[in-house]
Amino acid sequence: MSRIGIIGAGAVGLLLASYLAEHHQITLYTRQLDDGTKRILRDGQSSPTVKVRPIAHFESQDLVFVTTKSYDIKSVIPYLEHEKNPVVFLQNGMGHLDAAHALPQAIFGVVEHGAMKTGPYEIRHTGKGRIRYGNHLLSMLKRDALQFEHVTNIEAVMVTKLFMNAVINPLTAYYRVENGRLLEEPYASKARAVFAEVQSVFPNHPITYDEIEQILQRTRLNRSSMLRDVEQGRMTEIDPIVGYVLKQATQPTPLLTYYFQQIKHREQEGDSL
């Protein structure tokens, strides 16, 4: 049994905590002042107890997962500067890479599960997939329900996820539609056009639009995380996703630029789209 810390009590953090608590000692670190033990309700089933601590009380762990939004990474790094054990970052997009690389023990991963937070310590596991990570093999992570998988080229996996996020998230957030609507007109042609712009930025990456359509089919009833953020007036991850793509671009990307600016404008206004 390992001591595992999870920073962030959003959907991904609660999903990890609920499963990993079955085999490990879990401490969930949050910005709240909670300091005690909780059980996480996942799909109506109660997990073993997990410790809940304010992030200001962070203590060294055998392994740490950072599951906060990308824009919170810089505020988390100071708590981890003296952590000698592996720290796994599980964020959408790639805008967090530079900040996380400040930690020599940083490991990057991609979550391919669907999860929805339904209460302070309640979670729905809406779609089962894998969690792929790179760098060092972490022997305490077994291929159980979360399907941890070590890969040799995590950057390629992250770029593939970036394509999917850059197409699905801004379009569903802007038009306020479920994922599956992007398979239908008038949204399907817009999604293909956005994909083409992302492909112009990463022309050598081996991904086809058929793969995007497969994801849309598999998650057709899902409301993307960016759509949910917009609906609830929260800050989105448009910067680490679309913003990252725009920074890499060497030629015009008018559609991506338009959706980026529109969602940023709504963020600043504090209004939902």
C-alpha positions as CSV (number, residue, x, y, z in Angstrom):
1,M,0.0,0.0,0.0
2,S,1.4,3.4,-1.1
3,R,0.7,6.9,0.2
4,I,-0.8,8.8,-2.7
5,G,-1.7,12.4,-2.7
6,I,-4.2,13.9,-5.1
7,I,-4.3,17.7,-5.6
8,G,-7.7,18.8,-6.8
9,A,-11.2,17.6,-5.9
10,G,-12.8,18.1,-9.3
11,A,-14.2,15.3,-11.4
12,V,-10.8,13.6,-12.2
13,G,-9.5,14.0,-8.7
14,L,-12.5,12.4,-7.1
15,L,-12.5,9.6,-9.7
16,L,-8.9,8.7,-9.0
17,A,-9.4,9.0,-5.2
18,S,-12.5,6.7,-5.2
19,Y,-10.7,3.9,-7.1
20,L,-7.2,4.2,-5.7
21,A,-8.5,4.3,-2.1
22,E,-9.4,0.6,-2.6
23,H,-5.6,-0.3,-2.5
24,H,-3.8,2.8,-1.2
25,Q,-3.8,5.4,1.5
26,I,-5.2,8.5,-0.2
27,T,-4.9,12.1,0.8
28,L,-7.0,14.6,-1.2
29,Y,-5.7,18.1,-1.1
30,T,-8.0,21.0,-1.8
31,R,-8.3,24.8,-1.4
32,Q,-11.1,24.3,1.1
33,L,-10.5,24.2,4.8
34,D,-11.7,20.6,5.1
35,D,-9.5,18.6,7.4
36,G,-10.7,15.1,8.2
37,T,-11.8,12.0,6.4
38,K,-14.5,11.5,3.7
39,R,-16.0,8.7,1.7
40,I,-16.4,9.4,-2.0
41,L,-19.7,8.4,-3.6
42,R,-19.1,7.0,-7.0
43,D,-22.1,5.8,-9.0
44,G,-24.0,5.3,-5.8
45,Q,-21.2,3.3,-4.2
46,S,-19.2,4.5,-1.2
47,S,-15.4,4.4,-1.4
48,P,-13.0,3.5,1.5
49,T,-12.2,6.6,3.5
50,V,-9.8,9.2,2.2
51,K,-8.0,12.0,4.1
52,V,-8.9,15.5,3.1
53,R,-6.4,18.3,3.8
54,P,-6.0,21.9,2.7
55,I,-3.3,22.2,0.1
56,A,-1.4,24.5,2.5
57,H,-0.9,21.4,4.7
58,F,0.7,19.3,1.9
59,E,3.0,16.6,3.1
60,S,5.4,14.4,1.0
61,Q,3.8,11.3,-0.6
62,D,5.0,8.2,-2.4
63,L,3.2,9.5,-5.5
64,V,1.3,12.7,-6.2
65,F,-1.4,13.3,-8.9
66,V,-2.2,16.9,-9.9
67,T,-5.7,17.0,-11.3
68,T,-6.4,20.7,-11.1
69,K,-7.3,22.8,-14.1
70,S,-4.3,23.9,-16.2
71,Y,-4.6,27.5,-15.1
72,D,-4.0,26.5,-11.5
73,I,-0.7,24.7,-12.0
74,K,1.5,27.7,-11.3
75,S,-0.2,28.2,-7.9
76,V,0.3,24.5,-7.0
77,I,4.0,24.2,-8.0
78,P,5.3,26.0,-4.8
79,Y,3.8,23.2,-2.6
80,L,5.7,20.6,-4.7
81,E,9.1,22.1,-5.0
82,H,10.6,19.9,-2.2
83,E,8.7,16.7,-3.3
84,K,11.3,14.1,-4.2
85,N,8.9,11.5,-5.4
86,P,7.0,11.4,-8.8
87,V,4.3,14.0,-9.5
88,V,1.9,13.1,-12.3
89,F,0.1,16.0,-14.1
90,L,-3.3,15.1,-15.7
91,Q,-4.5,18.3,-17.4
92,N,-6.3,19.0,-20.6
93,G,-4.3,20.7,-23.4
94,M,-0.5,21.3,-23.3
95,G,-0.3,24.9,-21.9
96,H,0.8,23.5,-18.5
97,L,4.0,21.8,-19.7
98,D,6.4,24.7,-19.1
99,A,5.2,25.3,-15.6
100,A,5.2,21.6,-14.7
101,H,8.7,21.1,-16.1
102,A,9.9,23.2,-13.2
103,L,9.7,20.0,-11.2
104,P,12.4,17.5,-12.2
105,Q,10.2,14.6,-11.1
106,A,7.3,15.7,-13.3
107,I,5.4,13.0,-15.2
108,F,2.7,13.8,-17.8
109,G,-0.5,11.8,-18.4
110,V,-3.7,11.8,-20.4
111,V,-7.1,10.8,-18.9
112,E,-9.4,9.0,-21.3
113,H,-12.2,8.4,-18.8
114,G,-15.4,10.3,-18.6
115,A,-16.4,11.7,-15.2
116,M,-18.9,14.2,-13.9
117,K,-18.9,15.7,-10.4
118,T,-22.4,15.7,-9.0
119,G,-21.7,16.9,-5.4
120,P,-18.8,18.0,-3.2
121,Y,-17.6,14.3,-2.8
122,E,-19.8,12.6,-5.4
123,I,-18.8,11.5,-8.9
124,R,-20.3,9.7,-11.9
125,H,-18.0,7.5,-14.0
126,T,-19.6,8.3,-17.3
127,G,-17.2,6.6,-19.6
128,K,-14.5,4.0,-19.1
129,G,-11.1,4.3,-20.8
130,R,-7.4,4.5,-19.9
131,I,-5.0,6.7,-18.1
132,R,-1.8,6.8,-20.1
133,Y,1.4,8.3,-18.7
134,G,5.0,8.7,-19.8
135,N,8.5,9.0,-18.3
136,H,9.0,6.6,-15.4
137,L,7.1,3.3,-15.0
138,L,5.1,3.6,-11.7
139,S,5.0,0.1,-10.3
140,M,2.2,0.9,-7.7
141,L,-0.2,1.7,-10.6
142,K,-1.8,-1.5,-11.8
143,R,-4.1,-2.0,-14.7
144,D,-7.3,-2.1,-12.6
145,A,-10.5,-0.2,-13.2
146,L,-8.6,2.9,-14.1
147,Q,-6.4,1.1,-16.7
148,F,-3.1,2.8,-16.1
149,E,-0.8,2.3,-19.0
150,H,2.9,3.4,-19.3
151,V,3.8,4.6,-22.8
152,T,7.2,5.5,-24.3
153,N,6.0,8.6,-26.2
154,I,3.5,10.5,-24.0
155,E,4.0,13.7,-26.1
156,A,2.4,12.0,-29.1
157,V,-0.5,10.9,-27.0
158,M,-0.9,14.4,-25.6
159,V,-1.0,15.9,-29.1
160,T,-3.7,13.4,-30.2
161,K,-5.8,14.5,-27.1
162,L,-5.0,18.1,-28.0
163,F,-6.6,17.6,-31.5
164,M,-9.7,16.1,-29.9
165,N,-10.0,18.8,-27.3
166,A,-9.3,21.7,-29.8
167,V,-12.1,20.4,-32.0
168,I,-14.7,19.3,-29.5
169,N,-14.4,21.7,-26.6
170,P,-14.6,25.2,-28.2
171,L,-17.4,24.2,-30.7
172,T,-19.6,22.5,-28.1
173,A,-19.0,25.4,-25.7
174,Y,-19.7,28.1,-28.3
175,Y,-22.8,26.5,-29.7
176,R,-23.9,25.0,-26.4
177,V,-24.5,21.5,-27.9
178,E,-23.7,17.9,-26.8
179,N,-20.7,16.2,-28.4
180,G,-22.8,14.2,-30.8
181,R,-24.3,17.3,-32.4
182,L,-20.9,17.9,-34.1
183,L,-21.7,14.9,-36.3
184,E,-24.6,16.8,-37.8
185,E,-24.9,19.9,-39.9
186,P,-24.4,22.8,-39.5
187,Y,-21.8,21.8,-36.9
188,A,-20.1,18.9,-38.8
189,S,-18.5,21.1,-41.5
190,K,-17.3,23.5,-38.8
191,A,-15.7,20.7,-36.8
192,R,-13.9,19.4,-40.0
193,A,-12.7,22.9,-40.7
194,V,-11.3,23.4,-37.2
195,F,-9.6,20.0,-37.5
196,A,-8.0,21.1,-40.7
197,E,-6.6,24.2,-39.0
198,V,-5.2,22.2,-36.1
199,Q,-3.7,19.8,-38.7
200,S,-2.0,22.7,-40.4
201,V,-0.2,23.5,-37.1
202,F,0.8,19.8,-36.5
203,P,1.1,18.5,-40.1
204,N,3.2,15.5,-39.2
205,H,1.0,14.1,-36.5
206,P,-0.7,10.8,-37.5
207,I,-4.4,11.4,-36.8
208,T,-7.4,11.4,-39.1
209,Y,-10.8,13.1,-38.8
210,D,-12.3,9.6,-38.6
211,E,-10.7,9.2,-35.1
212,I,-12.4,12.5,-34.0
213,E,-15.7,11.1,-35.3
214,Q,-15.3,7.9,-33.4
215,I,-14.8,9.9,-30.2
216,L,-17.9,12.0,-31.0
217,Q,-19.9,8.8,-31.5
218,R,-18.7,7.2,-28.3
219,T,-19.3,10.4,-26.3
220,R,-22.3,11.7,-28.2
221,L,-24.5,12.4,-25.1
222,N,-21.6,14.0,-23.2
223,R,-21.5,17.7,-22.5
224,S,-17.8,18.7,-22.8
225,S,-16.0,20.1,-19.7
226,M,-15.6,23.5,-21.5
227,L,-19.3,23.6,-22.2
228,R,-20.1,22.9,-18.5
229,D,-17.6,25.6,-17.4
230,V,-19.2,28.2,-19.7
231,E,-22.7,27.3,-18.6
232,Q,-21.7,27.7,-14.9
233,G,-19.8,31.0,-15.5
234,R,-16.4,29.4,-14.7
235,M,-13.0,30.1,-16.2
236,T,-12.4,27.6,-19.1
237,E,-9.3,25.8,-20.4
238,I,-9.4,27.6,-23.7
239,D,-5.9,29.0,-23.1
240,P,-4.0,25.6,-22.6
241,I,-6.0,24.0,-25.4
242,V,-6.7,26.4,-28.3
243,G,-4.3,29.1,-27.0
244,Y,-1.5,26.5,-27.1
245,V,-2.3,25.6,-30.7
246,L,-2.4,29.3,-31.7
247,K,1.0,29.8,-30.2
248,Q,2.5,27.0,-32.3
249,A,0.8,28.3,-35.5
250,T,3.0,29.8,-38.3
251,Q,0.1,30.6,-40.7
252,P,-3.4,32.0,-40.2
253,T,-5.9,30.0,-38.3
254,P,-9.0,32.2,-38.5
255,L,-11.6,29.7,-37.1
256,L,-9.5,28.7,-34.1
257,T,-8.8,32.4,-33.5
258,Y,-12.5,33.3,-33.7
259,Y,-13.6,30.7,-31.2
260,F,-10.7,31.5,-28.9
261,Q,-11.6,35.2,-28.9
262,Q,-15.3,34.6,-28.4
263,I,-14.9,32.3,-25.4
264,K,-12.2,34.6,-23.9
265,H,-14.6,37.5,-24.3
266,R,-17.4,35.7,-22.6
267,E,-15.0,34.7,-19.7
268,Q,-14.1,38.3,-19.2
269,E,-17.8,39.3,-19.2
270,G,-18.6,36.6,-16.7
271,D,-21.5,35.5,-18.9
272,S,-22.3,32.1,-20.3
273,L,-22.5,31.7,-24.1
